[in-house]
Amino acid sequence: METISDAAVLARFGYALSDATRAQVLMELAHGPNYPAALAEKLAVSRQSMSNHLACLRDCGLVQGVAEGRRTRYELAHPALAHALGDLLGLALLVDPDHATTA
C-alpha cells in the first residue's frame, strides 16, 4: 500500500466531505454498516448516484465494501472515523451566512 503525506490524507478527507451526500453517507455509516440500495433510498438519491459516491469514498480510503454473496455491505474503513466525524460535528464554527452552502 502506498504511503501518502498527512496533507494528502486531509485533502482526501476534505474532498469526501465537500459533497453533502457523501457527508451524509459517512454519517450513516458511522452508525453502522449498510447497503447501497438502502442508503440510496434513505438519502433520496438514485442507486447510480449512490454507487458513484461510494466509489469516491472508497477511493479516498474512508469506506470499504464487504462482499456478502451477491451483495456488498459498506462500512467505515476504520472505527476511529466514526469518532472523528462526531468530533467534527461538535466544533462550533462561525460561518458567513452568505457563504454557507445548504445540505
N, C-alpha and C positions, 0 to 999 in steps of 0.2 A: 504494500500500500504506500502511495506517495505521501510524503510529509510536506505540509504547506505551512506558511508562516501564520502567526497569530492574527495578523491583519487580514490575511486572506480568509481565515476561518470566520472572523467577524463580518467581513464583507459578504460572505455567502449567507450567513445568518441574517444579515440586514436585507439582502436581496429576497430571501424567502419571506421575511416579514413585511416586505414592501407591498405585497398584494393582500388585500383584505380577506380574500377567500383562502389563500394559503395560511394566513394567520389564524383564521377560524379552524382550518383543518388541524393545525398544530394544537390548538386549544382543545379540540375534540379528542385528539389522540392523547393529550395529557391526562384525560380521564380514563383512558384505556383503549386497547386495540379496537379496530373497526374495519369494515369492508367498504370498498369504493362505492358500491351502489347505495349503501345506507348513508354514507357521508354525502353523496350527491343529493339524495332525497332530503336529508336534514338541512343542507345548506342551500337548497333550491337552485342547483346548477345541473347542467347536463352531465351524463356519465363520461362523455368525451372530455369535457372541461375538467372534471374531477381527475380523470386519468392524466391529463396534462399537468395539473397542479401536483399530483402525487409524484409524477416523474421528476418534476423540478425539485421537490422536497427530497426525493431520493438522491438525485444528483448532487444536491447541496450537503448530503450526508446527515440529514435530520430525521428521516424516517426510513424504515426498512419494510419490505414485503416478506411475509412468511407464507409459503405455499401450503395450502390445505386442500389437497385433491385438485379439483378444477378451479378453486377459488384462491384468492390471495387476500390475506388479512394484513392490514398495515398497523404499525406501531412506531412509537418514537424510537430512534436508533440508540438512545441511551436514556436510562431512567432519570438522570440528572437534568435532562431537558425540561421535564415537567416542572421541576423546582425552579429552574432558570426562567421559564415562561411566567410562573407565578410571581417571581421577584420583579420581572419587568412590569407586570401589571400593577404591582404595588408602588411603583415610582409615581410621584406626583410631578407632572411636567407642565410647565407653563407653555401654552400654545397660542399663537396668534390666531384668533378665530377666522381671519381672512385667509390664512394659510392652511388651516386644518382640512384634512380630507374626511369624507364620510365613509363609513364602513357598512 
